[in-house]
Amino acid sequence: MDTGPQHNINQRIRAQQVRLVGENIENQGVYSLSEALKLAESMELDLVEISPKADPPVCKVIDYQKFLYQQKKKQKEMKAKAVKVVVKEIRFGPNTDDHDFQFKLRHAEKFLQEGAKVKAYVFFKGRSILFKEQGEILLLRFATELEELGKVEQMPRLEGKRMTMFITPKKKK
């Protein structure tokens, strides 16, 4: 999928004037393209266009391969730091009995302790939609039972034949 370099380097830069920046440049400022290329060549490095949209375009005198390597490394680190949110679903019927409720509650507690979000929902089949208040009471009871481990992100909301509620784990101190 890689279609060549993402940046214009050396002879591929089309601007007549460029702004040179970087740690290895004593006199940062605007140079003609030929001066900038000569300077990069004298240091045995590449002239890389960092910000082509600027006026004049911003360029750095650096080792391009090393630059690409560092960019990839940064992206990898950012990806590793990104938090992956896991959502676990727990399904109830509008007339869920106490034993099933306790069983599902224990599962939800385990999920929240592992750091996963819990999506609890009551599924209404056929005419059971008449018991939507019962479903809401069930979900609110579920939320109060889990108060110590998680907080309600979204209160019970009816969407079609489902009443859904989200609970996120509380931050550990």
Sine and cosine of phi, psi and omega as CSV:
sin_phi,cos_phi,sin_psi,cos_psi,sin_omega,cos_omega
0.00,0.00,-0.28,0.96,-0.04,-1.00
-0.95,0.32,0.84,-0.55,-0.04,-1.00
-0.95,-0.30,0.75,0.66,0.02,-1.00
1.00,0.04,-0.18,-0.98,-0.07,-1.00
-0.92,0.40,0.59,-0.81,0.02,-1.00
-0.98,0.18,-0.35,0.94,-0.03,-1.00
-0.90,-0.43,0.48,-0.88,0.14,-0.99
-0.98,0.21,0.74,-0.67,0.02,-1.00
-0.79,-0.61,0.50,-0.86,0.05,-1.00
0.69,0.72,-0.91,-0.43,-0.10,-1.00
-0.94,0.35,-0.20,0.98,-0.01,-1.00
-0.99,0.15,-0.19,0.98,0.01,-1.00
-0.96,0.27,0.77,-0.64,-0.11,-0.99
-0.98,-0.21,-0.24,0.97,-0.05,-1.00
-0.95,0.32,0.50,-0.87,0.04,-1.00
-0.98,0.19,-0.58,0.81,-0.01,-1.00
-0.85,-0.53,0.60,-0.80,0.05,-1.00
-0.71,-0.71,0.47,-0.88,0.07,-1.00
-0.99,-0.15,0.86,-0.50,-0.02,-1.00
-1.00,-0.05,0.75,-0.66,0.08,-1.00
-0.71,-0.71,0.24,-0.97,0.05,-1.00
0.70,-0.72,0.26,-0.97,-0.05,-1.00
-0.94,0.33,-0.55,0.84,-0.11,-0.99
-1.00,0.02,0.18,0.98,0.02,-1.00
-0.96,-0.29,0.85,-0.52,0.02,-1.00
-0.96,0.29,-0.77,0.64,-0.04,-1.00
-0.97,-0.24,1.00,0.03,0.04,-1.00
-0.95,0.30,0.58,-0.81,0.01,-1.00
0.38,-0.93,-0.28,-0.96,-0.06,-1.00
-1.00,0.00,0.78,-0.62,0.02,-1.00
-0.80,-0.60,0.36,-0.93,0.16,-0.99
-0.96,0.27,0.37,-0.93,-0.06,-1.00
-0.86,0.51,-0.68,0.73,-0.03,-1.00
-0.89,0.45,-0.67,0.75,0.05,-1.00
-0.88,0.48,-0.70,0.72,-0.02,-1.00
-0.90,0.44,-0.65,0.76,0.02,-1.00
-0.91,0.42,-0.65,0.76,0.03,-1.00
-0.89,0.45,-0.66,0.75,0.00,-1.00
-0.88,0.47,-0.71,0.71,0.00,-1.00
-0.90,0.44,-0.66,0.75,-0.01,-1.00
-0.91,0.42,-0.64,0.77,0.00,-1.00
-0.90,0.43,-0.47,0.88,0.02,-1.00
-1.00,-0.03,0.00,1.00,-0.07,-1.00
0.84,0.55,0.67,0.74,0.04,-1.00
-0.79,-0.61,0.01,-1.00,0.00,-1.00
-0.98,-0.22,0.51,-0.86,0.13,-0.99
-1.00,-0.10,0.91,-0.42,-0.09,-1.00
-0.90,-0.45,0.79,-0.62,0.02,-1.00
-0.98,0.18,0.95,-0.32,-0.06,-1.00
-1.00,0.08,-0.70,0.71,-0.05,-1.00
-0.77,-0.63,1.00,0.05,-0.07,-1.00
-0.93,0.37,-0.37,0.93,-0.06,-1.00
-0.98,0.18,-0.30,0.95,-0.01,-1.00
-0.93,0.36,0.29,-0.96,0.01,-1.00
-0.81,-0.59,0.95,-0.32,-0.12,0.99
-0.96,0.29,0.32,-0.95,-0.02,-1.00
-0.85,0.53,0.60,-0.80,-0.02,-1.00
-1.00,0.01,0.76,-0.64,0.01,-1.00
-0.80,-0.61,0.43,-0.90,0.06,-1.00
-0.81,-0.58,0.54,-0.84,0.10,-1.00
-0.99,-0.16,0.96,-0.27,-0.06,-1.00
-0.53,-0.85,0.19,-0.98,0.14,-0.99
-0.99,0.17,0.93,-0.38,-0.14,-0.99
-0.88,0.47,-0.67,0.74,-0.02,-1.00
-0.89,0.46,-0.66,0.75,0.02,-1.00
-0.91,0.42,-0.64,0.77,0.03,-1.00
-0.87,0.50,-0.73,0.69,0.00,-1.00
-0.90,0.45,-0.67,0.75,0.01,-1.00
-0.87,0.50,-0.71,0.70,-0.01,-1.00
-0.91,0.41,-0.60,0.80,0.03,-1.00
-0.90,0.44,-0.69,0.72,0.02,-1.00
-0.88,0.48,-0.66,0.75,-0.01,-1.00
-0.89,0.46,-0.69,0.73,0.02,-1.00
-0.88,0.48,-0.69,0.72,-0.01,-1.00
-0.90,0.44,-0.63,0.78,0.03,-1.00
-0.89,0.45,-0.69,0.72,0.01,-1.00
-0.88,0.47,-0.69,0.72,-0.01,-1.00
-0.89,0.45,-0.63,0.77,0.00,-1.00
-0.91,0.41,-0.63,0.78,0.00,-1.00
-0.92,0.39,-0.57,0.82,-0.02,-1.00
-0.98,0.21,-0.35,0.94,-0.02,-1.00
-0.89,0.46,0.72,-0.70,-0.04,-1.00
-0.99,0.11,0.79,-0.61,0.04,-1.00
-1.00,-0.05,0.89,-0.46,-0.04,-1.00
-1.00,-0.03,0.83,-0.55,0.03,-1.00
-0.97,-0.23,0.75,-0.66,0.03,-1.00
-0.92,-0.38,0.86,-0.50,0.04,-1.00
-0.97,-0.23,0.68,-0.73,-0.02,-1.00
-0.97,-0.23,0.63,-0.78,0.09,-1.00
-0.78,-0.63,0.82,-0.57,-0.09,-1.00
-0.95,-0.31,0.71,-0.70,0.07,-1.00
-0.86,-0.51,0.37,-0.93,0.22,-0.98
-0.99,-0.17,0.30,-0.95,-0.02,-1.00
-0.90,0.44,-0.39,0.92,-0.03,-1.00
-0.91,-0.42,0.66,0.76,0.00,-1.00
-0.90,0.44,0.77,-0.64,-0.01,-1.00
-0.98,0.18,0.15,-0.99,-0.14,-0.99
-0.90,0.44,-0.65,0.76,-0.02,-1.00
-0.89,0.46,-0.74,0.68,0.03,-1.00
-0.88,0.48,-0.65,0.76,0.01,-1.00
-0.86,0.51,-0.74,0.68,-0.01,-1.00
-0.90,0.45,-0.64,0.76,0.01,-1.00
-0.87,0.49,-0.73,0.68,-0.01,-1.00
-0.95,0.33,-0.52,0.85,0.05,-1.00
-0.90,0.45,-0.68,0.74,0.02,-1.00
-0.89,0.46,-0.64,0.77,0.05,-1.00
-0.89,0.46,-0.70,0.71,-0.01,-1.00
-0.88,0.47,-0.65,0.76,0.02,-1.00
-0.87,0.50,-0.69,0.72,0.00,-1.00
-0.89,0.46,-0.70,0.71,-0.01,-1.00
-0.87,0.48,-0.70,0.71,-0.02,-1.00
-0.91,0.41,-0.60,0.80,0.03,-1.00
-0.91,0.40,-0.50,0.87,0.04,-1.00
-0.98,0.18,-0.11,0.99,0.04,-1.00
1.00,-0.04,0.22,0.97,0.01,-1.00
-1.00,-0.04,0.49,-0.87,0.12,-0.99
-0.98,0.21,0.47,-0.88,0.05,-1.00
-0.89,-0.46,0.79,-0.61,0.09,-1.00
-0.95,-0.32,0.96,-0.27,0.01,-1.00
-0.99,-0.16,0.72,-0.70,0.03,-1.00
-0.59,-0.81,0.50,-0.87,0.08,-1.00
-0.97,-0.25,0.80,-0.60,0.00,-1.00
-0.97,-0.22,0.84,-0.54,-0.01,-1.00
-0.99,-0.15,0.84,-0.54,0.03,-1.00
-0.98,-0.22,0.69,-0.73,0.09,-1.00
0.80,0.60,-0.83,-0.56,-0.07,-1.00
-0.99,0.14,-0.06,1.00,-0.02,-1.00
-0.90,0.43,-0.15,0.99,0.05,-1.00
-0.88,0.48,-0.33,0.94,0.05,-1.00
-0.90,0.43,-0.35,0.94,-0.03,-1.00
-0.99,-0.14,0.53,0.85,-0.06,-1.00
-0.89,0.45,-0.51,0.86,0.06,-1.00
-0.90,0.44,-0.64,0.76,0.02,-1.00
-0.88,0.47,-0.66,0.75,0.03,-1.00
-0.90,0.44,-0.67,0.74,0.01,-1.00
-0.91,0.40,-0.66,0.75,0.03,-1.00
-0.88,0.48,-0.67,0.74,0.01,-1.00
-0.86,0.50,-0.73,0.69,-0.02,-1.00
-0.92,0.39,-0.64,0.77,0.01,-1.00
-0.92,0.40,-0.60,0.80,0.07,-1.00
-0.90,0.44,-0.67,0.75,0.04,-1.00
-0.85,0.52,-0.71,0.71,0.00,-1.00
-0.90,0.44,-0.67,0.74,-0.01,-1.00
-0.93,0.37,-0.55,0.83,0.04,-1.00
-0.91,0.40,-0.50,0.87,-0.06,-1.00
-0.99,-0.14,0.17,0.99,-0.10,-1.00
-0.80,0.60,-0.62,0.79,-0.06,-1.00
-0.95,0.33,-0.51,0.86,-0.08,-1.00
-0.99,-0.11,-0.49,0.87,-0.07,-1.00
-0.53,-0.85,0.26,-0.97,0.05,-1.00
-0.86,-0.50,0.50,-0.87,-0.05,-1.00
-0.96,0.29,0.84,-0.54,0.03,-1.00
-1.00,0.02,-0.60,0.80,0.01,-1.00
-0.66,-0.76,0.82,-0.58,0.01,-1.00
-0.92,0.40,0.33,-0.94,-0.01,-1.00
-0.81,0.58,0.76,-0.65,-0.03,-1.00
-0.68,-0.74,0.74,-0.67,-0.02,-1.00
-1.00,0.10,0.84,-0.55,0.06,-1.00
-0.79,-0.62,0.98,-0.20,-0.05,-1.00
0.92,0.40,-0.87,-0.49,-0.01,-1.00
-0.99,-0.17,0.21,0.98,0.00,-1.00
-0.87,-0.50,0.66,-0.75,0.16,-0.99
-0.93,-0.36,0.90,-0.44,-0.15,-0.99
-0.92,-0.38,0.53,-0.85,0.07,-1.00
-0.56,-0.83,0.66,-0.75,0.02,-1.00
-0.94,-0.33,0.66,-0.75,0.06,-1.00
-0.79,-0.61,0.79,-0.61,0.01,-1.00
-0.96,-0.28,0.53,-0.85,0.00,-1.00
-0.93,0.37,0.56,-0.83,0.07,-1.00
-0.97,0.23,0.52,-0.85,0.02,-1.00
-0.92,0.38,0.68,-0.74,0.04,-1.00
-0.98,0.19,0.65,-0.76,-0.01,-1.00
-1.00,-0.08,0.00,0.00,0.00,0.00
